[in-house]
Amino acid sequence: MSTVDNEARLLLRRMFDAAIAAAQPALCVPPALPAAPKGRLIVIGAGKASAEMARAVERNWAGPLTGLVVTRYGYAVPCERIEILEAAHPVPDAAGLQAARRILDRVQGLSADDTVLCLISGGGSALLPLPLEGITLADKQQLNQALLQSGASISEMNCVRRHLSSIKGGRLAAACHPAKVVTLLISDVPGDDPRDIASGPTVADASTCADALAIIQRYCIPLPPRVMEVLRSGRGESVKPGDPRLAGHEVHMIATPQMALEAASRVAAEHGVAVHVLGDSIEGEARDVGKVMAGIALQAARRGQPFRAPCVLLSGGETTVTVRGTGRGGRNVEFLLSCAITLQGQPGVYGLAGDTDGVDGQEEIAGACITPDTLTRAWRAGLRPADSLDNNDGHGFFQALGDSVITGPTLTNVNDFRALFITGN
């Protein structure tokens, strides 16, 4: 590996690490803690960052508290007063079902003097799979698998989930009434809409069963008649804005994709490299976004337009992968593989893309990186890049090259990080 290659990789990895560090609960939870209530403080929560958020609460709360949160397998951290449960993500399991029931039980019988502190981060939808009456866990599992493979956006997925749940779409907050509810959110969704973070268990929802039904029909997702009946009858309507049970509810967005991108930008600036943030909420098919971003990088490398090298093009958001092959998927590696194919070995263009939670798709791999010789090394290894892309096998491709980015559990989640570094060399 040349010195230039090594330095480019190191800078991109430092930027990614800075993005993750900026969203750590230990940094962003303490300033958002509520005032001590007259009654009890009950801590509940769900998401990939919820356990670390709970630990931050414990370390910065002087008074008594009790609580229960659920996080992804492998993401638990030691807590003394808040019980930490683990369950499956992205496809829910029985442990998640039991955790959701216990969380609902925990907020029964509260008074107006009590405060419920709800810690919500990305991944909470799968970790709180408590269906409406008449719907089974198997139904929810089938739905999640179908949605993940459909190409639907995260907003569309969560609209459907809200209308088939006993806990999402504001229902958890309604169950806490008359206690005060304070929700701390770490956003992993484009646009930072609170309804879409873990499908909004403590947030009022203006969308309807008819909206959810339209999404199911749009993506031709087959569901059992009992599930369709919930949507067609309107029985799955969520808690709407103006509901008195949510009066006085506070919602605080404590970490976002934009904050992570700004932290990464500061790292590049310290190295004298200009940074251009192209957006924190970019969506679309991962391979299509890869082509577009590569096209911008090519114009910058060859023409100095719209930006002069050296520079970094940063973006965040959540792309989608419509699974057609038999590969292992991963939207960040699919983005990068498409990027590399479009760049065709353009000198001086490097890239890194990864999920800030450390898991791209269903793999314990955050993402990968590309270099000007990615395609050359692939061909030498007997890989056919276009075939790997067609098979949705970005993880297999980059693992074979030794270019995977592995962080382990990051204990936070502010969605995807994508960086293209045009060195000008």
Buried (B, 14 or more C-beta within 10 A) or exposed (E): EEEBBEBBBEBBBBBBBBBBBBBBBBBBBBEBBBEEBEBBBBBBBBBBBBBBBBBBBBEEBEEEBEBBBBBBEEBBBEBEBBBBBBBBBBBBBEBBBBBBBBBBEBBEEBEEEBBBBBBBBBBBBBBBBBBBEEBEBEBBBBBBBBBBBBBBBBBBBBBBBBBBBBBBBBBBBBBBBEBBBBBBBBBBBBBBBBBBBBBBBBBBBEBBBEBBBBBBEEBEBEBBEEBBBBBEEEBBBBBBEEBEBBEEBBBBBBBBBBBBBBBBBEBBEEEEBBBBBBBBBBBBBBBEBBBBBBEBBBBBBEEEEEBEBBBBBBBBBBBBBBBEBEBBBBBBBBBBBBBBBBBEEBEBBBBBBBBBBBBBBBBEBBBBBBBBBBBEBBEEEEBEBEEBBEBBBBBBBBBBBEBBBEBEBBBBBBBBBBBBBBBBB
